[in-house]
C-alpha cells in the first residue's frame, strides 16, 4: 500500500511513537512491526494525512474522514477527535499546526480558505468565544490553504499567499498579517519548517 503521510512523536516520558497512513488505515510502527491503529478510512489517491502533536495527543486528518486522535501512553487505537469534544464541532480539515497554545486547522471541507483553532491549551473546545477558540475565513484570491507552520507564531500558506498569525489575546485572539500577497505554495507538502524559519 502507498503511504499517504507519516509522523514520529515523543511523549513526556521520552517514548517514541511512529505512525504512517494509507488510504484505508493508520499504522503504528513498533519493534519493526506495523500494526493497524485505525481502519476503514475512505481517502482517495490525492488525500494525504497531516499528523500534528498537541501535548500528549497526536492528531491525524486527511480532509475526508473525521479527524482522529491518539493519546500517547494511553490510547491503543486512534479514535474520532469529536468523541472528546466538550464544546463546539470539530472541523474536518486537511492541514494543521500548533501556534502558541492553540491547535490550528485549515482547509476545511467546503471551505478551503478557512482556519479554525481550538481553545487555548484545550483540544476538546471548538466553540467560538470559548477559551479563545474561533475561526476566520481568509479573504482575497490567495487560493486554498495548503500548510500551517507551528511555533510561537504561525504561517498560513495558501496557494498564492502567505499569512502570519500572531497571538494578541483578547477578543481578537490572533492578528493575521499578509506578508506575501502574490506568492505561496502550490502544494503543501513542499513547505518545510526549520525552527522559526
N, C-alpha and C positions, 0 to 999 in steps of 0.2 A: 504494500500500500504506500501511496505517496504521502510524505509528511506535509502538513498544512500549517505548521507553526510549532514552536518548541520554546522551553524556558527552563532555567536552572535557578533554584532558590534556596536560601539558607534561613532556617528558623532561629529563634532566640537561643536555642540550646546548641547551635552550630551544626545541626544536621542538614544534609543536602537533599533536596527533592528535585528530581528531574522529570519533566513531562514533555510529551510530544503528542500532537494531534493529527489525525487523518480526517477524512470527510465524515467518518462514522463513529470514531472512538477517540477518547483521550487516554493515553497510556502513561504509566509511570515506569521509569527505568530504575531498577534497583538490583544490585549484585549481578549485573549482566542480563537480567530478565525483564522483558516488557510485560506489564500486567495492565489490562484494561481497567480504568477507573471511572469510565463513563462510556456508554454505548448508545446506539440508536440515534445518533446525530444525523442531521439532514443537509449539511452544507454541500454546495456544488464544487466544481473544479476550480473556480476562481474565488472561493470563500476561504480566507485564511484566518487562523486563530491568532488573537492577541493574548498573551499571558502577562499579567501585571501583579506584582506583590504589593499588598497593602497591609502592613503589620505582619501578622501571622497568617493572613489569608493569601491564597493565590486565586486570582480571578481570571477566567478564560471566557472569551467570547469570539464568535465568528460572524456576528451581524445577522444571523439567520435563526439559530436556536436560542433559547433562553440562556442568558449569561450564567456561568457555572462558578461555584466557589469550592475551595478545598482548604480546610483549616489545618495547617501543618501541625503535626503532633497529636491531632485528634481525629480528623476525618480518615475514613477508609476509601471512600469514593467521592467524586465530585457530585454536587447537588445544585439545584436551581438557586441562584442568589436570591430570588424573590421569596424563597421559603424562610429566610431570616429577616426579611424587610419588616420593619416595625412602623414605618410611616412613608406614604407615597408609593409610587410604582417604579420599579427598576426598569430602565430603558433597555432595549435591545440595541447593541452598539457594535461597531467594527473596530474601533481603536480606543485606547485608554492610557492614562498615565496618573502619576501621583504628584500633585502640586501642593507644596507645604503639607498640610494635614488633610487634604481632600482627595478622594478618588474621582478623577475627571474622565468622563466618557465623551466620545464624539462619533459622528457619522451614524446617526440613528436610523432605524427603519422608517422609511417615508419622510425623512428629514435629514439629508446628508450634510447640511451645514449647521447642525445644532450641537452644542456642547451642554452637558449637564453634570453637576458634581454632587457628591454625597454630602451628608452633614459633616461638620468638622470632626475628624478622627472617629467617624462612625459610618461604617459601610452598610448599616441597616436603615439609615434615614435618607429618604429621597423626596420628601415633601418640601416644595418651595417655601422658604421662610422658616423652616425648622432646622435649628443648629447650623444656620447659614447655607443650607442646601438650596440650589437654584439651577436655572438653565438659561441659555442665551442662544438665540438664532443669530448667526453671523451674517451681516448684511453684505451687499455687493456681489460682484461676479467672480469671487475667488474660487468657486467650484466646491466640490465636496471635501470634507476633512479626511486626510489620509494618514495623519500621525499626530500624536501628542507626546511631548517630552516630559520627563519628570524632574523635580528638584525644587529649590527654593522659589523659583518662578518657572513657568512652563511656556513652551512654544507650541502653538497650534498650527500645523502645516495643512494648508488647503492646496488644491492643485495649482492655483495661481496667486497665492498669498500666504504670508507668514504673520501670525499674530502672537504677541507676547502677553501672557497672563501674569499680573502682579497682584498679590493679595493686599487688600487695603482694609478689609473688615467692614463693619457697619452694614448699612442697607445695600451698599454697592458690592461688597464681598471681593470681587475681582475687577481690576481695571484692565481692559483689553485694548492694546495698542497695536495698530498695524505697522509693522517695521519693514515689511517688504510688500508693496502693493501690487507688483506685477510678476513676482517670482515665487514659486512654491515648490511642491514636489508632485510630479505627475503620478507617482506610485509610492505609497507609504513605506514599503519595505526598503526604499533607497535612503531613508533617513536614519542616520547613525548618531548616537549621543556619546560624547566623551566628556565625563564630568559635567561642567556647566556649558560646554560648547556643543 
